[in-house]
Amino acid sequence: DASFGGAAMTEMSAALRRMVAPGDPEVVEHIAGLLSNPAFAVRHAAMQALPHVVAKGDAAAIDMILARVDDKDVEIREEAIRALAQVASE
């Protein structure tokens, strides 16, 4: 399911927060690469994961999200706006 919504997304979010220290450079770098993947599902999952592995207000993460606001897929653009709200607000 490309939407990755509901209970599965909630559990993924909680698991990432337990497994990854906010701002871990290796994890953030890997997700940054996935945001440019040609496969929609990969970009979508990466955009959903990003807010859970960075600190609130992380300027580099905000820049990564803003770069996807013009993605070719509307679902990625929508997810970018949701991610921006999660990362940019304290």
Residue pairs with C-beta under 8 A, 6 or more apart in sequence:
2 40
2 41
2 44
2 75
3 75
4 12
4 44
4 45
4 48
9 48
12 48
12 49
12 52
13 52
16 49
16 52
16 53
17 52
20 27
20 52
20 53
22 53
22 54
22 55
22 58
23 53
23 54
23 55
23 58
24 53
27 53
28 50
28 53
28 54
28 60
28 61
31 46
31 49
31 50
31 53
32 64
34 42
34 43
34 45
34 46
35 43
35 46
35 47
35 50
35 64
35 67
35 68
36 43
37 43
37 46
40 73
40 75
40 76
43 68
43 71
43 73
43 76
44 73
44 75
44 76
44 79
47 65
47 68
47 76
47 79
47 80
47 83
48 79
48 83
50 61
50 64
50 65
50 83
50 87
51 61
51 83
51 86
51 87
54 60
54 61
54 87
55 61
56 87
56 88
56 89
56 90
57 87
57 88
57 90
58 87
61 87
62 84
62 87
62 88
65 80
65 83
65 84
65 87
66 80
66 84
68 76
68 77
68 79
68 80
69 77
69 80
69 81
69 84
70 77
71 77
71 80
